[in-house]
Amino acid sequence: MDSAKFFTEFESYCDSIAHADVHMRVLGMEEPRYSMVQNVAGQLGLQWAQEGSGQLSEGGTDPGAFGLYMPLNRRPRLLNGLSLSPDAIVVLHPGPSSVSPATMPIAGLRLEFQPNCLTLPRELQSTNCMIQ
């Protein structure tokens, strides 16, 4: 799958997010425009997203899969109560693990992979953490 998708409805955008079990709610609409580019190659999944509203995300990666998340703009973003710096990369361990509110639109890049596809250092595999 390699596709660009464009949405004017928040619910349709949320439904298109792959490789995650995430519940999302709008926190503040700036403009009803959302876009996403997805690419899956074997056990690697890559998603780039541009959101048109602030939102609250609760959930995590697919069971058994790790995720890497990187914010792509300088707008404030929290993850589990920690403020993400613009150059941070967050390691998400398998399963439900994160709560992330954003009061304004954000852009982000997410990579998901199975442990046998890429190897993370042991200290990064036990809990969500931020690499800066």
Contacts in CASP RR format, 6 or more apart in sequence:
PFRMAT RR
TARGET T0000
AUTHOR 0000-0000-0000
METHOD contacts of the structure
MODEL  1
MDSAKFFTEFESYCDSIAHADVHMRVLGMEEPRYSMVQNVAGQLGLQWAQ
EGSGQLSEGGTDPGAFGLYMPLNRRPRLLNGLSLSPDAIVVLHPGPSSVS
PATMPIAGLRLEFQPNCLTLPRELQSTNCMIQ
1 18 0 8 1.000
1 38 0 8 1.000
1 39 0 8 1.000
1 40 0 8 1.000
2 38 0 8 1.000
2 39 0 8 1.000
2 40 0 8 1.000
3 37 0 8 1.000
3 38 0 8 1.000
4 35 0 8 1.000
4 36 0 8 1.000
4 37 0 8 1.000
5 16 0 8 1.000
5 35 0 8 1.000
5 36 0 8 1.000
5 37 0 8 1.000
5 38 0 8 1.000
6 33 0 8 1.000
6 34 0 8 1.000
6 35 0 8 1.000
7 13 0 8 1.000
7 16 0 8 1.000
7 33 0 8 1.000
7 34 0 8 1.000
7 35 0 8 1.000
7 36 0 8 1.000
8 32 0 8 1.000
8 33 0 8 1.000
8 34 0 8 1.000
9 32 0 8 1.000
10 24 0 8 1.000
10 26 0 8 1.000
10 32 0 8 1.000
10 34 0 8 1.000
10 53 0 8 1.000
10 55 0 8 1.000
13 34 0 8 1.000
13 36 0 8 1.000
13 51 0 8 1.000
14 22 0 8 1.000
14 24 0 8 1.000
16 36 0 8 1.000
16 38 0 8 1.000
17 36 0 8 1.000
17 47 0 8 1.000
17 49 0 8 1.000
18 38 0 8 1.000
18 40 0 8 1.000
18 45 0 8 1.000
18 47 0 8 1.000
19 45 0 8 1.000
19 47 0 8 1.000
19 61 0 8 1.000
19 62 0 8 1.000
19 65 0 8 1.000
19 112 0 8 1.000
20 59 0 8 1.000
20 60 0 8 1.000
20 61 0 8 1.000
20 62 0 8 1.000
20 110 0 8 1.000
20 112 0 8 1.000
21 59 0 8 1.000
21 60 0 8 1.000
21 62 0 8 1.000
21 95 0 8 1.000
21 96 0 8 1.000
22 57 0 8 1.000
22 58 0 8 1.000
22 59 0 8 1.000
22 60 0 8 1.000
23 57 0 8 1.000
23 58 0 8 1.000
23 59 0 8 1.000
24 55 0 8 1.000
24 56 0 8 1.000
24 57 0 8 1.000
24 58 0 8 1.000
25 55 0 8 1.000
25 56 0 8 1.000
26 53 0 8 1.000
26 54 0 8 1.000
26 55 0 8 1.000
27 53 0 8 1.000
27 54 0 8 1.000
27 55 0 8 1.000
27 56 0 8 1.000
27 101 0 8 1.000
27 102 0 8 1.000
27 103 0 8 1.000
28 53 0 8 1.000
28 54 0 8 1.000
28 55 0 8 1.000
28 103 0 8 1.000
28 104 0 8 1.000
29 52 0 8 1.000
29 53 0 8 1.000
29 54 0 8 1.000
30 52 0 8 1.000
30 53 0 8 1.000
30 54 0 8 1.000
30 104 0 8 1.000
30 105 0 8 1.000
31 52 0 8 1.000
31 53 0 8 1.000
31 105 0 8 1.000
32 52 0 8 1.000
32 53 0 8 1.000
33 50 0 8 1.000
33 52 0 8 1.000
34 49 0 8 1.000
34 50 0 8 1.000
34 51 0 8 1.000
34 52 0 8 1.000
35 49 0 8 1.000
35 50 0 8 1.000
36 47 0 8 1.000
36 48 0 8 1.000
36 49 0 8 1.000
36 50 0 8 1.000
37 47 0 8 1.000
37 48 0 8 1.000
38 45 0 8 1.000
38 46 0 8 1.000
38 47 0 8 1.000
39 45 0 8 1.000
39 46 0 8 1.000
39 47 0 8 1.000
40 46 0 8 1.000
42 117 0 8 1.000
43 113 0 8 1.000
43 114 0 8 1.000
43 116 0 8 1.000
43 117 0 8 1.000
44 111 0 8 1.000
44 112 0 8 1.000
44 113 0 8 1.000
44 117 0 8 1.000
44 118 0 8 1.000
45 111 0 8 1.000
45 112 0 8 1.000
45 113 0 8 1.000
46 109 0 8 1.000
46 110 0 8 1.000
46 111 0 8 1.000
46 112 0 8 1.000
47 109 0 8 1.000
47 110 0 8 1.000
47 112 0 8 1.000
48 72 0 8 1.000
48 107 0 8 1.000
48 108 0 8 1.000
48 109 0 8 1.000
48 110 0 8 1.000
49 107 0 8 1.000
49 108 0 8 1.000
49 109 0 8 1.000
49 110 0 8 1.000
50 105 0 8 1.000
50 107 0 8 1.000
50 108 0 8 1.000
51 102 0 8 1.000
51 105 0 8 1.000
51 106 0 8 1.000
51 107 0 8 1.000
52 105 0 8 1.000
53 105 0 8 1.000
54 102 0 8 1.000
54 103 0 8 1.000
54 104 0 8 1.000
54 105 0 8 1.000
54 106 0 8 1.000
55 101 0 8 1.000
55 102 0 8 1.000
56 99 0 8 1.000
56 100 0 8 1.000
56 101 0 8 1.000
56 102 0 8 1.000
57 98 0 8 1.000
57 99 0 8 1.000
57 100 0 8 1.000
57 101 0 8 1.000
57 102 0 8 1.000
58 98 0 8 1.000
58 99 0 8 1.000
58 100 0 8 1.000
59 95 0 8 1.000
59 96 0 8 1.000
59 97 0 8 1.000
59 98 0 8 1.000
59 99 0 8 1.000
60 92 0 8 1.000
60 95 0 8 1.000
60 96 0 8 1.000
60 97 0 8 1.000
60 98 0 8 1.000
61 67 0 8 1.000
61 92 0 8 1.000
61 93 0 8 1.000
61 94 0 8 1.000
61 95 0 8 1.000
61 97 0 8 1.000
61 112 0 8 1.000
62 94 0 8 1.000
62 95 0 8 1.000
62 112 0 8 1.000
63 94 0 8 1.000
63 95 0 8 1.000
64 94 0 8 1.000
64 95 0 8 1.000
64 114 0 8 1.000
64 115 0 8 1.000
65 94 0 8 1.000
65 95 0 8 1.000
65 112 0 8 1.000
65 113 0 8 1.000
65 114 0 8 1.000
65 115 0 8 1.000
66 91 0 8 1.000
66 92 0 8 1.000
66 93 0 8 1.000
66 94 0 8 1.000
66 112 0 8 1.000
66 113 0 8 1.000
66 114 0 8 1.000
66 115 0 8 1.000
66 118 0 8 1.000
66 120 0 8 1.000
66 125 0 8 1.000
67 91 0 8 1.000
67 92 0 8 1.000
67 110 0 8 1.000
67 111 0 8 1.000
67 112 0 8 1.000
67 113 0 8 1.000
68 89 0 8 1.000
68 90 0 8 1.000
68 91 0 8 1.000
68 92 0 8 1.000
68 110 0 8 1.000
68 111 0 8 1.000
68 112 0 8 1.000
69 79 0 8 1.000
69 89 0 8 1.000
69 90 0 8 1.000
69 92 0 8 1.000
69 108 0 8 1.000
69 109 0 8 1.000
69 110 0 8 1.000
70 88 0 8 1.000
70 89 0 8 1.000
70 90 0 8 1.000
70 108 0 8 1.000
70 109 0 8 1.000
70 110 0 8 1.000
71 77 0 8 1.000
71 84 0 8 1.000
71 86 0 8 1.000
71 88 0 8 1.000
71 106 0 8 1.000
71 107 0 8 1.000
71 108 0 8 1.000
72 106 0 8 1.000
72 107 0 8 1.000
72 108 0 8 1.000
72 109 0 8 1.000
73 86 0 8 1.000
73 106 0 8 1.000
73 107 0 8 1.000
73 108 0 8 1.000
74 86 0 8 1.000
75 102 0 8 1.000
75 104 0 8 1.000
75 105 0 8 1.000
75 106 0 8 1.000
76 83 0 8 1.000
76 102 0 8 1.000
76 103 0 8 1.000
76 104 0 8 1.000
77 83 0 8 1.000
77 84 0 8 1.000
77 100 0 8 1.000
77 102 0 8 1.000
77 106 0 8 1.000
78 84 0 8 1.000
78 100 0 8 1.000
78 101 0 8 1.000
78 102 0 8 1.000
79 90 0 8 1.000
79 98 0 8 1.000
79 99 0 8 1.000
79 100 0 8 1.000
79 128 0 8 1.000
79 130 0 8 1.000
80 97 0 8 1.000
80 98 0 8 1.000
80 99 0 8 1.000
80 100 0 8 1.000
80 128 0 8 1.000
81 99 0 8 1.000
82 130 0 8 1.000
84 90 0 8 1.000
84 130 0 8 1.000
85 130 0 8 1.000
85 132 0 8 1.000
87 132 0 8 1.000
88 130 0 8 1.000
88 131 0 8 1.000
88 132 0 8 1.000
89 130 0 8 1.000
89 131 0 8 1.000
89 132 0 8 1.000
90 128 0 8 1.000
90 129 0 8 1.000
90 130 0 8 1.000
90 131 0 8 1.000
91 120 0 8 1.000
91 124 0 8 1.000
91 128 0 8 1.000
91 129 0 8 1.000
91 130 0 8 1.000
91 131 0 8 1.000
92 98 0 8 1.000
92 128 0 8 1.000
93 125 0 8 1.000
93 126 0 8 1.000
93 127 0 8 1.000
93 128 0 8 1.000
97 128 0 8 1.000
98 128 0 8 1.000
115 125 0 8 1.000
124 131 0 8 1.000
END
